[in-house]
């Protein structure tokens, strides 16, 4: 069992790291934040095998707090360890700004120097990570990063302002930091793990997040093949307030039942769902290029297929408890009939988004003799 202390445990990196470490039953986690007492700090330092020193000040009201919150607290930490005659391993969350001469950068650089001095005097293993701009869940808007600010404002229906859209920032995902830090518990290498990052224009970042925000109405999903896009979308979603997490789809209702689009994308096509009343048939059309998949989730039905230029009819009995997917190739006219006593719920997927100006949908009954005038009028 390894006992670790996380300073700054309530901060952006701290919250994510603590949540991760607490899933490991071989790690005992102690936490300390700015509201902790000196007695608590000494108790934690006396027990810790490894310290994740994440406490620090980013954007204080008084610039003097850079010195006390970053360099000063780090010095105090080392002094207390010396008094206790302890030399646990220390992983320090510094910043790329430590190479700059801003008040923040200087305070971080001086904190690094204190830790190196402690390592030289005690032989303690010290790892210093100069973190780039971080993004991910639980970041504080107007404090941790522009990504957090953009996400928060868009998710809360507030406008965003991009002052320098062509300027670039380098972003690192919070889970990459957490994985690297967690690896330090057993890592005995001589240098910190290299953290991946991505460079992006601020205007591009804002545009992607804006598209995520508009997806609630457009239903258009971004290309999730890209890992950065998946991570950025997850980050945006973490800022959506509770009262906006649930939304109703725009449903189209007629005598046959209800149909609603769910998701659509230029990359995977479109998903929609229907509720069909007993005895009703949907479809009786074919597509020249488009293909579909039908999956009945509730109730029971009968799917019929026939080549548009043929006479042989295929039939498939489907039920909500069987999860049977039926593929609908192009050039095959098809229909689905609710043969049960209750509404039939069906999930549909098409390999392209429906375009009302070019629907690629051609009416052709699977069983011409079985189609009533009412069904023809309602197709």
N, C-alpha and C positions, 0 to 999 in steps of 0.2 A: 504493500500500500504506500503510495506516494502522497505526501501532504503538500499542497500548493497554496500559495497566497496570491490573490489577485487584487492589486491596488487599483483604484478607479473602477471598481466592479460595476458601478451603475452607469458608466459611460458607454459609448457606442461599441468600442472593441470589447470592453469588459463584459457587457451584457451577453454578447454573442459568444465570447469565450467561456464564460461561466456556464451558460446553458449547454454548451457542448461538453465541457469537462464533467458535468454532473451526470452525463449518460455513461460514464466509465466507472465501473464499480471498483476499479483498482486505484482510483484517485479520490483523495479526500480534499474538498475545496473549502478554503477559508477566504472571506472577502473583507475588503476594507475600502471605505470611501470617505469623502470629505467630512461627513457627519460622524465619523468614528472617533473614539477617544484614544488618548495616548496609551492607556492601559490595554485597550483592545489591540492596538498596533503592536505593542511589545509582546503580548501573548501570541499573536500570529507569527511574529518574527522568530520567536523562540521555538516554534513548532515546524516552520516551513522547511521543506527540502528544496523547494524551488519557488522563486518569486516572479510572477508576471507583473512587472512594474508598468502599469498603464496609466496611472494617475497623472494628470497634467492639466494645464490651462491653455485653451485655444484662443478664445475671444473675450478677455476680461473687460470690464468697464474701466478699470484702472490698469494701465500698462505695467505698473509696478508688480502686479500679480503674476506676470510672466516669471519674474525672478523667484518669488516666493513659492509659486505653485509648481514650477518645473525644476529649476536648479536647487532652490532651497529645500524643497521636500525630499529630493533625491539625496542631498547631503545629509539631511536628518535621518533618512532611512539607513544610509551607510553607517552613520555614527551610532545608531541604536544597535545595529548588527555587531559593530565592534565592541560595544559595551557588553553585549551578550556573548562575545567570543564565538560568533557564528559566521559561517561563510557558505550559505546556500547558493545554488545557481540562480542567476538573475537574467531574465529576458526583459529587455527594455524596449518599449514602443517609442522610438524617436520619430523624426520627421525629415523628409528631404529638405525642408527649410532650415535644417541645422547647418547647411552649408552657406546660408545667407546671413547677412548682418542686420536683419530685423530684430526687434526686441524678442520676438518669439523664437527666431532661429538661434540667436545667441544663447537664450535660456536653455534650449534643448542641447546645444553643443556643450555648454558647461555641465549639464547633467550627465552627458556621455562621459566627459572627462572625470567626473566624480566616480562613476562606476568603473572606469578603467583603472583609476587609482586604487579603488577598493579591491579589484581583481589582482593588481600587482602586489598589494600588501598581504592579501589573504590566500591567494591562489584560487579564489572562487571562479567558477565558469560564468562568464558574462557574455550575453549575446545582445547586440544592438541592431535593431531593425529600423532603418530609416524609411518609414512608410510614406507612400505617395497618397494622392487623393483617394479616399476610400468611399465605396458605395455599398449599399445593402440595407437589410431591414434594421430598424431601430436607430438610424442616424437622426440627429437633431437638426431640423431646418434652421437656417441662418447661423449655424454653428459648426457642424462637422464638414459639410461639403455643399457645393452648388447642386449636386444631384439630389441630396436630401431636401434642399429648399424647393427645387423644381417639382419634385414628386409630391411634397406636402401641399404646395399651392394648387397644383393641378387636381390632385385628388379631392381637395376641399373646394373645388369650383372657383378658385382664385386665379387671376391673370398672372403670367410670368413675364419678366422683362429680361431680354438678352442684350447686354450692353456691347459685348465684343464677340459677335457670332463666329468670326473666323479665327479667334484665338483657340489654341489647343490646350487640353489638359490631359494628364496621364492618370488613368483610373485603375485601382486594384480592388478586387472584390473581397468583401469582408470574410467570406468563408475560406478563401485562400489564406488569409492571415490566420484565421482560427486553426486551420489544418497545420500550418507551419508551426504555430505556437504549441499546439498539442503535441507535435512531433518532438519538440524540445524536451519533453519529459523523459524520453529515452535516447534522444540524439546526443552523440558524443563527438560530433564533427567540430572542426576548428572554426567554422564560419556559419553565419545564419543561412537558412534556406533562401534561395532566390525566389522572389514572389513575382508571378506573372502580372503584366499590366497591359493596358491598351490605351492608345492615344486617340482622341476624338475631338473634333471641333465643338465648341460650346453650342453653336447653332444646330449642329447635327444632333447633339444630345437632347436639346430642347425639343427638336422636331420629333424624335423617336418617342419621347415621353408624351408629347402632345397626341401622337397617334394612338398610344396606349389608352390615354384618357378618352379619346373619341370612340374607342372600340365599343364602349357600352351602347352607343347608338348605331354605329356603322356595322358592328359585329365582325369587322374585318381583322383577322389575326395576322400579326407580323410573321415573317419567316423565322420559325423557331429552330431551324437547323443550326443557326449560329449561336454558340454558347453565350457570347456577350449579350445578345438580344434576349435570350432566356433569362439570364441573370438580371438584366435591366428591367424586364417585364415583371419578374418576381419582386424586385425592389419597389417598383411603382405600386404593385398590388398591396404591399405591406403598409402603405400609407392611406389606403382607402378607408374612410371612417366607417364605423359599424352601420350607421343608418343608410349607407350607400352600397353596402356589399350585396344586397339583394335587389334585383331589378326584374321587371316583367318584360317578357318578349312581346313584340308586336304580333298579335295573333289575327288570323283571317278566318272568320267563321261563316259557314253557310249551312245548307240543309245536310250536307255530308258529314259535318263535324268542324274541327278546327285544325289549322295548319300554321306553324310558326317557324321562321328561320332561327337557327341557334348560333352557328359559327360559320364563317366563310373566310377563305384565303386564296390568293392567287397561286399558292404553292400546294395546297392539299384539296382544294375544292370547297364544298359546302355541306353542312349538316343541318337538317331540319327535322322537325318532329310533328306528328299528326295525331289527332284523336278522331276516330271514325265511328259513327253510330252503327248499331246492328243492322245488317242487311245491305249496307251501302258499299258500292264499289268505287274505288279511285283508280285513275290511270286510263287505260285503253288508249295508249299512245306509244310511239317509239321515238328514239333519238338517232340521228345519223352518226354522231360522233360521241356524244356524252354517254357515260356508263354510270350505273348506280348500284347501291347495295341497300337491301331492305332488311330490317331487323325488328320483329314484333316483340315489344317489351311487356305488353299486357293484353289480355283477351286472346282471341284466336281468329285465324283467317285463312284464306286460300289465295295463293299467288299463282297467276296463270301467265305463261309466256308462249309466244308464237313468232317465228321468223316473219318479218314484214312481207316477205315474198313466198311464204310457205303456208302449210295448212296444219302441220303437226303441233298440238298444244301440249305443253308441259304443265304439270300442276304440282304445287308444293303446299302441304298443310303446315301451318306455322302457329306456334303458341307462345305466350309470354313466358312460360316456364321451361322452354326448351332452348332459347337463345340460338335459333337457327338463322344464319345469314344467307340470303339468297342474292346472287349476283345477277344484275340485269345488263347484258351486253348491248352495245349499240346495234341498231338494225333489228331489234326484237321488240315487238309490241307487247305490252305487259299491263296487268291489272292486279289489284289486291282487294279482296272482298272480306268484310267482317262477317264471319259465319257464326259468331258467338252471340250470347244473350246480353253481353255488356259492351261498353265502348272498347275499341281496339286501339292501343297505343303503339305507334310505329316510329322507329328512328330511321331516317333516310340519309344516305351519303351519296353525293354526286361528285365526279372528278373535276368539275368546273363550276364556277359561280353562275347562277342563273342570270341571264342577260335579257331583259324584257324586249330589247330591240332586235335580238337574235336568239330566240328561246330554244332553237333546235328541238322542238317538240311538235310532233305530227300526229293528229288524231287518227287512230285506226283500231277499231274494236278487236279484242282477242277472239271473242265469240260474237260475230255480227248479229246473229239471230237472237242473242240474249240481251241486247242493249235496248233499253226502253227509251222513249222520246224524252222522258224526264232526265235520264242519265246523260243523254246527248246534250241537252240544254245546259246541264250543270257541270259539264266537264271543265 
